[in-house]
């Protein structure tokens, strides 16, 4: 597992160290995205123009993350506009009018009796980026810790923090996406993960975000006795919130579940497999005898629907921009504030990597790979 640890430092030092260590990987990721953007838009896409607008929105919302991105770009020797566009890759794709079939699926189960939640996600994305992601552990001066699965050059995505909170991310598509460039959802995800305070404080932060592309940010929390999950569907029209059912189950894929926002949903045209995956996965979860990580992962190993299945594999002969695969399977251990990851889909019999048992816990030099 590719894992990098940033020990306590200021945002500029942290970003510069990350960019320097991963210069080649960040440059390669930027180049691959340039190819993907061009393929889905059928034209060259002005990354830096979109990036500058995204960076301005980031600077207003979180000056510290803007500083981190700017320093990371300097360390990686990449124009800051391009790195900001990389962090705004969801907004870039919205601006291109791109479809993203075969995307992520999430299952959260709130267990009774004071047990911690079961919280598992498949991360489905372009197979061309299969080597462009890592686990980034960020230690803060006040003692907080964030573990995030992210792409080289992007400040955050799926993850957990030391306040026993986890965040799942599922892309959505609304007809109003891409009309402007607002706060990148990946910047928002990182801001939520590093947000001090309560579960409600994190939700309040989400509600304040001026987003221009849609995603579901599913926040899961646990305090040793009680747990909660709420899926915030952010869009250019503002957020709506989706609760679990009465039994504590929340299953989601890549279309809006809120009735008001579903009226403008584009998923039916861009990736209708989302509706099939939600049905297949919901029925599989409803039939589970045991609510545990292994049972949920097995339920998510479904290949029904081909490349649009819950466990996704690219179609033979598909071109760049069309090759989708489950790049990682992610589980939260909110009892221990840990992130558990298996490379590839849930069908693959690989061992879980865990942030709680990684050598990184021993404390490597600030800004070093673990």
Secondary structure, 3 states (H helix, E strand, C coil): CCEEEECCCCHHHHHHHHHHHCHHHHHHHHHHHHHHHHHHHCCCCCHHHHHHHHHHHHHHHCHHHHHHHHHHHHHHCCCHHHHHHHHCHHHHHHHHCCCCCCCCEEEEECCCCCCCCEEEEEEEEEHHHCCCEEEEEEECCCCCEEEEEEECCCCCCEEEECCCEEEEEEECCECCCCCCCCECHHHHHHHHHCCCCCHHHHHHHHHCCCECCCEEEEEEEECCCCEEEEEEEECCCCCEEEECCCCCEEEECCCCCCHHHHCCECHHHHCCHHHHHHHHHHHHHHCCCCCCHHHHHHHCCCCCCHHHCCCCCCCCCCCCCCCEEEEEEEEEECCCCEEEEEECCCCCCCCCEECCCCHHHHCCCCCEEC
